[in-house]
Amino acid sequence: MKEKQIRIPGPDHPISIERNPARVVVSVAGHVVADTRNALTLREADYSPVQYIPREDVDLSQLERTDHATYCPYKGGCSYYSVPAG
């Protein structure tokens, strides 16, 4: 099995994480899936900012985990969920 590469952010690939002071509400098809004042904004290189929401602020009963998974050498493994209502 091939070992997964691990990289450290730096000047060539910067990553920053900041607390988002705003309320973040995620809704799909009229259903609130997440509502938080504790989101973190991740900025990575020249990609668009991404909001990370704590699990305790997500209604996980509205999500279904998929078989899809990815790996980033900077951030690690990622699992994906779908929203059946949407």
Backbone atoms as SQL, in Angstrom:
CREATE TABLE atoms (id INTEGER PRIMARY KEY, chain TEXT, resi INTEGER, resn TEXT, atom TEXT, x REAL, y REAL, z REAL);
INSERT INTO atoms VALUES
  (1, 'A', 1, 'MET', 'N', 0.846, -1.177, 0.000),
  (2, 'A', 1, 'MET', 'CA', 0.000, 0.000, 0.000),
  (3, 'A', 1, 'MET', 'C', 0.887, 1.235, 0.000),
  (4, 'A', 2, 'LYS', 'N', 0.557, 2.194, -0.838),
  (5, 'A', 2, 'LYS', 'CA', 1.335, 3.425, -0.936),
  (6, 'A', 2, 'LYS', 'C', 1.036, 4.336, 0.255),
  (7, 'A', 3, 'GLU', 'N', 2.082, 4.856, 0.878),
  (8, 'A', 3, 'GLU', 'CA', 1.919, 5.761, 2.011),
  (9, 'A', 3, 'GLU', 'C', 1.420, 7.116, 1.520),
  (10, 'A', 4, 'LYS', 'N', 0.479, 7.697, 2.248),
  (11, 'A', 4, 'LYS', 'CA', -0.070, 8.993, 1.857),
  (12, 'A', 4, 'LYS', 'C', 0.933, 10.098, 2.166),
  (13, 'A', 5, 'GLN', 'N', 1.061, 11.007, 1.216),
  (14, 'A', 5, 'GLN', 'CA', 1.978, 12.124, 1.363),
  (15, 'A', 5, 'GLN', 'C', 1.413, 13.140, 2.359),
  (16, 'A', 6, 'ILE', 'N', 2.286, 13.717, 3.172),
  (17, 'A', 6, 'ILE', 'CA', 1.916, 14.765, 4.116),
  (18, 'A', 6, 'ILE', 'C', 2.760, 15.985, 3.805),
  (19, 'A', 7, 'ARG', 'N', 2.095, 17.134, 3.661),
  (20, 'A', 7, 'ARG', 'CA', 2.793, 18.383, 3.373),
  (21, 'A', 7, 'ARG', 'C', 2.460, 19.424, 4.434),
  (22, 'A', 8, 'ILE', 'N', 3.383, 20.340, 4.636),
  (23, 'A', 8, 'ILE', 'CA', 3.224, 21.430, 5.589),
  (24, 'A', 8, 'ILE', 'C', 2.934, 22.717, 4.811),
  (25, 'A', 9, 'PRO', 'N', 1.879, 23.462, 5.194),
  (26, 'A', 9, 'PRO', 'CA', 1.613, 24.734, 4.511),
  (27, 'A', 9, 'PRO', 'C', 2.811, 25.675, 4.642),
  (28, 'A', 10, 'GLY', 'N', 3.012, 26.494, 3.626),
  (29, 'A', 10, 'GLY', 'CA', 4.117, 27.448, 3.624),
  (30, 'A', 10, 'GLY', 'C', 3.844, 28.543, 2.617),
  (31, 'A', 11, 'PRO', 'N', 4.855, 29.336, 2.303),
  (32, 'A', 11, 'PRO', 'CA', 4.659, 30.457, 1.378),
  (33, 'A', 11, 'PRO', 'C', 4.133, 30.036, 0.004),
  (34, 'A', 12, 'ASP', 'N', 4.495, 28.845, -0.441),
  (35, 'A', 12, 'ASP', 'CA', 4.038, 28.371, -1.756),
  (36, 'A', 12, 'ASP', 'C', 2.610, 27.814, -1.711),
  (37, 'A', 13, 'HIS', 'N', 2.110, 27.488, -0.519),
  (38, 'A', 13, 'HIS', 'CA', 0.752, 26.959, -0.343),
  (39, 'A', 13, 'HIS', 'C', 0.265, 27.341, 1.058),
  (40, 'A', 14, 'PRO', 'N', -0.112, 28.625, 1.246),
  (41, 'A', 14, 'PRO', 'CA', -0.524, 29.069, 2.586),
  (42, 'A', 14, 'PRO', 'C', -1.913, 28.573, 2.966),
  (43, 'A', 15, 'ILE', 'N', -2.077, 28.294, 4.251),
  (44, 'A', 15, 'ILE', 'CA', -3.378, 27.937, 4.816),
  (45, 'A', 15, 'ILE', 'C', -3.551, 28.737, 6.098),
  (46, 'A', 16, 'SER', 'N', -4.707, 29.392, 6.226),
  (47, 'A', 16, 'SER', 'CA', -5.010, 30.097, 7.470),
  (48, 'A', 16, 'SER', 'C', -6.408, 29.706, 7.920),
  (49, 'A', 17, 'ILE', 'N', -6.603, 29.718, 9.237),
  (50, 'A', 17, 'ILE', 'CA', -7.896, 29.390, 9.821),
  (51, 'A', 17, 'ILE', 'C', -8.226, 30.491, 10.825),
  (52, 'A', 18, 'GLU', 'N', -9.430, 31.071, 10.680),
  (53, 'A', 18, 'GLU', 'CA', -9.866, 32.131, 11.583),
  (54, 'A', 18, 'GLU', 'C', -11.288, 31.850, 12.025),
  (55, 'A', 19, 'ARG', 'N', -11.621, 32.291, 13.223),
  (56, 'A', 19, 'ARG', 'CA', -12.997, 32.214, 13.686),
  (57, 'A', 19, 'ARG', 'C', -13.833, 33.169, 12.839),
  (58, 'A', 20, 'ASN', 'N', -14.992, 32.698, 12.392),
  (59, 'A', 20, 'ASN', 'CA', -15.928, 33.551, 11.658),
  (60, 'A', 20, 'ASN', 'C', -16.841, 34.216, 12.692),
  (61, 'A', 21, 'PRO', 'N', -16.809, 35.539, 12.803),
  (62, 'A', 21, 'PRO', 'CA', -17.633, 36.200, 13.819),
  (63, 'A', 21, 'PRO', 'C', -19.126, 36.244, 13.463),
  (64, 'A', 22, 'ALA', 'N', -19.484, 35.925, 12.229),
  (65, 'A', 22, 'ALA', 'CA', -20.878, 35.985, 11.791),
  (66, 'A', 22, 'ALA', 'C', -21.610, 34.676, 12.074),
  (67, 'A', 23, 'ARG', 'N', -22.913, 34.765, 12.125),
  (68, 'A', 23, 'ARG', 'CA', -23.753, 33.568, 12.202),
  (69, 'A', 23, 'ARG', 'C', -23.778, 32.933, 10.820),
  (70, 'A', 24, 'VAL', 'N', -23.651, 31.610, 10.763),
  (71, 'A', 24, 'VAL', 'CA', -23.708, 30.871, 9.509),
  (72, 'A', 24, 'VAL', 'C', -24.897, 29.920, 9.585),
  (73, 'A', 25, 'VAL', 'N', -25.810, 30.055, 8.626),
  (74, 'A', 25, 'VAL', 'CA', -26.972, 29.170, 8.552),
  (75, 'A', 25, 'VAL', 'C', -26.925, 28.478, 7.199),
  (76, 'A', 26, 'VAL', 'N', -27.051, 27.159, 7.220),
  (77, 'A', 26, 'VAL', 'CA', -27.079, 26.365, 5.994),
  (78, 'A', 26, 'VAL', 'C', -28.476, 25.765, 5.884),
  (79, 'A', 27, 'SER', 'N', -29.157, 26.058, 4.772),
  (80, 'A', 27, 'SER', 'CA', -30.485, 25.478, 4.570),
  (81, 'A', 27, 'SER', 'C', -30.570, 24.884, 3.172),
  (82, 'A', 28, 'VAL', 'N', -31.331, 23.810, 3.084),
  (83, 'A', 28, 'VAL', 'CA', -31.536, 23.115, 1.815),
  (84, 'A', 28, 'VAL', 'C', -33.020, 22.808, 1.701),
  (85, 'A', 29, 'ALA', 'N', -33.622, 23.228, 0.608),
  (86, 'A', 29, 'ALA', 'CA', -35.044, 22.972, 0.345),
  (87, 'A', 29, 'ALA', 'C', -35.917, 23.410, 1.525),
  (88, 'A', 30, 'GLY', 'N', -35.566, 24.532, 2.135),
  (89, 'A', 30, 'GLY', 'CA', -36.356, 25.063, 3.237),
  (90, 'A', 30, 'GLY', 'C', -36.072, 24.450, 4.589),
  (91, 'A', 31, 'HIS', 'N', -35.137, 23.509, 4.674),
  (92, 'A', 31, 'HIS', 'CA', -34.783, 22.860, 5.938),
  (93, 'A', 31, 'HIS', 'C', -33.439, 23.400, 6.419),
  (94, 'A', 32, 'VAL', 'N', -33.375, 23.831, 7.681),
  (95, 'A', 32, 'VAL', 'CA', -32.109, 24.283, 8.255),
  (96, 'A', 32, 'VAL', 'C', -31.288, 23.047, 8.620),
  (97, 'A', 33, 'VAL', 'N', -30.134, 22.927, 7.993),
  (98, 'A', 33, 'VAL', 'CA', -29.240, 21.787, 8.225),
  (99, 'A', 33, 'VAL', 'C', -28.189, 22.138, 9.274),
  (100, 'A', 34, 'ALA', 'N', -27.768, 23.406, 9.299),
  (101, 'A', 34, 'ALA', 'CA', -26.768, 23.839, 10.272),
  (102, 'A', 34, 'ALA', 'C', -27.025, 25.296, 10.632),
  (103, 'A', 35, 'ASP', 'N', -26.756, 25.616, 11.899),
  (104, 'A', 35, 'ASP', 'CA', -26.919, 26.989, 12.385),
  (105, 'A', 35, 'ASP', 'C', -25.867, 27.188, 13.469),
  (106, 'A', 36, 'THR', 'N', -24.919, 28.093, 13.233),
  (107, 'A', 36, 'THR', 'CA', -23.816, 28.244, 14.180),
  (108, 'A', 36, 'THR', 'C', -23.289, 29.666, 14.248),
  (109, 'A', 37, 'ARG', 'N', -22.702, 29.988, 15.364),
  (110, 'A', 37, 'ARG', 'CA', -21.905, 31.202, 15.543),
  (111, 'A', 37, 'ARG', 'C', -20.461, 30.800, 15.854),
  (112, 'A', 38, 'ASN', 'N', -20.135, 29.538, 15.578),
  (113, 'A', 38, 'ASN', 'CA', -18.809, 28.989, 15.882),
  (114, 'A', 38, 'ASN', 'C', -18.089, 28.449, 14.659),
  (115, 'A', 39, 'ALA', 'N', -18.434, 28.935, 13.485),
  (116, 'A', 39, 'ALA', 'CA', -17.789, 28.456, 12.252),
  (117, 'A', 39, 'ALA', 'C', -16.349, 28.970, 12.185),
  (118, 'A', 40, 'LEU', 'N', -15.524, 28.199, 11.523),
  (119, 'A', 40, 'LEU', 'CA', -14.153, 28.603, 11.226),
  (120, 'A', 40, 'LEU', 'C', -14.040, 28.791, 9.721),
  (121, 'A', 41, 'THR', 'N', -13.349, 29.840, 9.310),
  (122, 'A', 41, 'THR', 'CA', -13.110, 30.092, 7.888),
  (123, 'A', 41, 'THR', 'C', -11.701, 29.637, 7.555),
  (124, 'A', 42, 'LEU', 'N', -11.592, 28.693, 6.623),
  (125, 'A', 42, 'LEU', 'CA', -10.302, 28.193, 6.172),
  (126, 'A', 42, 'LEU', 'C', -10.003, 28.819, 4.814),
  (127, 'A', 43, 'ARG', 'N', -8.853, 29.434, 4.722),
  (128, 'A', 43, 'ARG', 'CA', -8.384, 29.984, 3.441),
  (129, 'A', 43, 'ARG', 'C', -7.146, 29.199, 3.056),
  (130, 'A', 44, 'GLU', 'N', -7.184, 28.629, 1.853),
  (131, 'A', 44, 'GLU', 'CA', -6.080, 27.789, 1.378),
  (132, 'A', 44, 'GLU', 'C', -5.641, 28.267, 0.005),
  (133, 'A', 45, 'ALA', 'N', -4.377, 28.669, -0.067),
  (134, 'A', 45, 'ALA', 'CA', -3.775, 29.116, -1.328),
  (135, 'A', 45, 'ALA', 'C', -4.726, 30.082, -2.030),
  (136, 'A', 46, 'ASP', 'N', -5.009, 29.846, -3.312),
  (137, 'A', 46, 'ASP', 'CA', -5.900, 30.751, -4.041),
  (138, 'A', 46, 'ASP', 'C', -7.306, 30.172, -4.215),
  (139, 'A', 47, 'TYR', 'N', -7.675, 29.161, -3.386),
  (140, 'A', 47, 'TYR', 'CA', -9.028, 28.605, -3.429),
  (141, 'A', 47, 'TYR', 'C', -9.991, 29.539, -2.703),
  (142, 'A', 48, 'SER', 'N', -11.271, 29.405, -2.999),
  (143, 'A', 48, 'SER', 'CA', -12.294, 30.176, -2.286),
  (144, 'A', 48, 'SER', 'C', -12.313, 29.765, -0.818),
  (145, 'A', 49, 'PRO', 'N', -12.632, 30.703, 0.099),
  (146, 'A', 49, 'PRO', 'CA', -12.724, 30.345, 1.519),
  (147, 'A', 49, 'PRO', 'C', -13.800, 29.287, 1.750),
  (148, 'A', 50, 'VAL', 'N', -13.586, 28.456, 2.765),
  (149, 'A', 50, 'VAL', 'CA', -14.503, 27.377, 3.113),
  (150, 'A', 50, 'VAL', 'C', -14.876, 27.525, 4.583),
  (151, 'A', 51, 'GLN', 'N', -16.166, 27.294, 4.888),
  (152, 'A', 51, 'GLN', 'CA', -16.630, 27.343, 6.271),
  (153, 'A', 51, 'GLN', 'C', -16.620, 25.945, 6.878),
  (154, 'A', 52, 'TYR', 'N', -16.004, 25.812, 8.036),
  (155, 'A', 52, 'TYR', 'CA', -16.027, 24.566, 8.798),
  (156, 'A', 52, 'TYR', 'C', -16.971, 24.786, 9.971),
  (157, 'A', 53, 'ILE', 'N', -17.989, 23.938, 10.082),
  (158, 'A', 53, 'ILE', 'CA', -19.037, 24.082, 11.093),
  (159, 'A', 53, 'ILE', 'C', -18.926, 22.925, 12.078),
  (160, 'A', 54, 'PRO', 'N', -18.933, 23.215, 13.385),
  (161, 'A', 54, 'PRO', 'CA', -18.854, 22.140, 14.377),
  (162, 'A', 54, 'PRO', 'C', -20.030, 21.167, 14.241),
  (163, 'A', 55, 'ARG', 'N', -19.752, 19.885, 14.404),
  (164, 'A', 55, 'ARG', 'CA', -20.806, 18.865, 14.282),
  (165, 'A', 55, 'ARG', 'C', -21.983, 19.134, 15.203),
  (166, 'A', 56, 'GLU', 'N', -21.717, 19.655, 16.406),
  (167, 'A', 56, 'GLU', 'CA', -22.818, 19.889, 17.352),
  (168, 'A', 56, 'GLU', 'C', -23.794, 20.959, 16.858),
  (169, 'A', 57, 'ASP', 'N', -23.423, 21.710, 15.842),
  (170, 'A', 57, 'ASP', 'CA', -24.300, 22.735, 15.278),
  (171, 'A', 57, 'ASP', 'C', -24.933, 22.295, 13.953),
  (172, 'A', 58, 'VAL', 'N', -24.831, 21.015, 13.653),
  (173, 'A', 58, 'VAL', 'CA', -25.384, 20.443, 12.420),
  (174, 'A', 58, 'VAL', 'C', -26.452, 19.421, 12.790),
  (175, 'A', 59, 'ASP', 'N', -27.572, 19.448, 12.091),
  (176, 'A', 59, 'ASP', 'CA', -28.617, 18.438, 12.284),
  (177, 'A', 59, 'ASP', 'C', -28.236, 17.229, 11.436),
  (178, 'A', 60, 'LEU', 'N', -27.466, 16.337, 12.026),
  (179, 'A', 60, 'LEU', 'CA', -26.946, 15.172, 11.291),
  (180, 'A', 60, 'LEU', 'C', -28.049, 14.222, 10.834),
  (181, 'A', 61, 'SER', 'N', -29.242, 14.330, 11.433),
  (182, 'A', 61, 'SER', 'CA', -30.354, 13.455, 11.012),
  (183, 'A', 61, 'SER', 'C', -30.812, 13.787, 9.594),
  (184, 'A', 62, 'GLN', 'N', -30.439, 14.966, 9.086),
  (185, 'A', 62, 'GLN', 'CA', -30.818, 15.364, 7.729),
  (186, 'A', 62, 'GLN', 'C', -29.759, 14.998, 6.690),
  (187, 'A', 63, 'LEU', 'N', -28.666, 14.386, 7.130),
  (188, 'A', 63, 'LEU', 'CA', -27.565, 14.054, 6.229),
  (189, 'A', 63, 'LEU', 'C', -27.403, 12.554, 6.089),
  (190, 'A', 64, 'GLU', 'N', -26.900, 12.135, 4.938),
  (191, 'A', 64, 'GLU', 'CA', -26.527, 10.734, 4.708),
  (192, 'A', 64, 'GLU', 'C', -25.073, 10.702, 4.267),
  (193, 'A', 65, 'ARG', 'N', -24.280, 9.902, 4.950),
  (194, 'A', 65, 'ARG', 'CA', -22.883, 9.777, 4.567),
  (195, 'A', 65, 'ARG', 'C', -22.788, 9.028, 3.238),
  (196, 'A', 66, 'THR', 'N', -21.928, 9.515, 2.369),
  (197, 'A', 66, 'THR', 'CA', -21.729, 8.857, 1.074),
  (198, 'A', 66, 'THR', 'C', -20.483, 7.981, 1.139),
  (199, 'A', 67, 'ASP', 'N', -20.239, 7.240, 0.081),
  (200, 'A', 67, 'ASP', 'CA', -19.025, 6.422, -0.006),
  (201, 'A', 67, 'ASP', 'C', -17.832, 7.251, -0.488),
  (202, 'A', 68, 'HIS', 'N', -18.104, 8.482, -0.928),
  (203, 'A', 68, 'HIS', 'CA', -17.044, 9.330, -1.483),
  (204, 'A', 68, 'HIS', 'C', -16.115, 9.833, -0.379),
  (205, 'A', 69, 'ALA', 'N', -14.823, 9.757, -0.615),
  (206, 'A', 69, 'ALA', 'CA', -13.816, 10.264, 0.317),
  (207, 'A', 69, 'ALA', 'C', -12.638, 10.785, -0.495),
  (208, 'A', 70, 'THR', 'N', -11.978, 11.799, 0.034),
  (209, 'A', 70, 'THR', 'CA', -10.796, 12.352, -0.623),
  (210, 'A', 70, 'THR', 'C', -9.693, 12.517, 0.413),
  (211, 'A', 71, 'TYR', 'N', -8.494, 12.778, -0.083),
  (212, 'A', 71, 'TYR', 'CA', -7.346, 13.010, 0.787),
  (213, 'A', 71, 'TYR', 'C', -6.582, 14.227, 0.291),
  (214, 'A', 72, 'CYS', 'N', -6.272, 15.133, 1.197),
  (215, 'A', 72, 'CYS', 'CA', -5.448, 16.304, 0.893),
  (216, 'A', 72, 'CYS', 'C', -4.161, 16.171, 1.694),
  (217, 'A', 73, 'PRO', 'N', -3.002, 16.294, 1.048),
  (218, 'A', 73, 'PRO', 'CA', -1.749, 16.152, 1.792),
  (219, 'A', 73, 'PRO', 'C', -1.544, 17.247, 2.833),
  (220, 'A', 74, 'TYR', 'N', -2.309, 18.343, 2.760),
  (221, 'A', 74, 'TYR', 'CA', -2.201, 19.432, 3.741),
  (222, 'A', 74, 'TYR', 'C', -3.191, 19.293, 4.894),
  (223, 'A', 75, 'LYS', 'N', -4.388, 18.763, 4.605),
  (224, 'A', 75, 'LYS', 'CA', -5.439, 18.740, 5.623),
  (225, 'A', 75, 'LYS', 'C', -5.857, 17.335, 6.049),
  (226, 'A', 76, 'GLY', 'N', -5.497, 16.322, 5.299),
  (227, 'A', 76, 'GLY', 'CA', -5.851, 14.957, 5.667),
  (228, 'A', 76, 'GLY', 'C', -7.075, 14.446, 4.939),
  (229, 'A', 77, 'GLY', 'N', -7.714, 13.434, 5.538),
  (230, 'A', 77, 'GLY', 'CA', -8.854, 12.772, 4.921),
  (231, 'A', 77, 'GLY', 'C', -10.148, 13.558, 5.077),
  (232, 'A', 78, 'CYS', 'N', -11.050, 13.352, 4.126),
  (233, 'A', 78, 'CYS', 'CA', -12.337, 14.043, 4.141),
  (234, 'A', 78, 'CYS', 'C', -13.433, 13.072, 3.718),
  (235, 'A', 79, 'SER', 'N', -14.505, 13.045, 4.492),
  (236, 'A', 79, 'SER', 'CA', -15.705, 12.256, 4.157),
  (237, 'A', 79, 'SER', 'C', -16.775, 13.214, 3.661),
  (238, 'A', 80, 'TYR', 'N', -17.712, 12.699, 2.867),
  (239, 'A', 80, 'TYR', 'CA', -18.749, 13.535, 2.274),
  (240, 'A', 80, 'TYR', 'C', -20.129, 13.048, 2.661),
  (241, 'A', 81, 'TYR', 'N', -21.061, 14.005, 2.729),
  (242, 'A', 81, 'TYR', 'CA', -22.438, 13.720, 3.069),
  (243, 'A', 81, 'TYR', 'C', -23.353, 14.305, 2.000),
  (244, 'A', 82, 'SER', 'N', -24.528, 13.710, 1.843),
  (245, 'A', 82, 'SER', 'CA', -25.532, 14.273, 0.942),
  (246, 'A', 82, 'SER', 'C', -26.729, 14.697, 1.805),
  (247, 'A', 83, 'VAL', 'N', -27.593, 15.520, 1.195),
  (248, 'A', 83, 'VAL', 'CA', -28.792, 15.993, 1.861),
  (249, 'A', 83, 'VAL', 'C', -29.981, 15.454, 1.066),
  (250, 'A', 84, 'PRO', 'N', -30.596, 14.351, 1.502),
  (251, 'A', 84, 'PRO', 'CA', -31.688, 13.753, 0.748),
  (252, 'A', 84, 'PRO', 'C', -32.845, 14.718, 0.480),
  (253, 'A', 85, 'ALA', 'N', -33.090, 15.669, 1.391),
  (254, 'A', 85, 'ALA', 'CA', -34.187, 16.618, 1.207),
  (255, 'A', 85, 'ALA', 'C', -33.927, 17.583, 0.057),
  (256, 'A', 86, 'GLY', 'N', -32.670, 17.726, -0.350),
  (257, 'A', 86, 'GLY', 'CA', -32.337, 18.699, -1.383),
  (258, 'A', 86, 'GLY', 'C', -32.048, 18.058, -2.690);
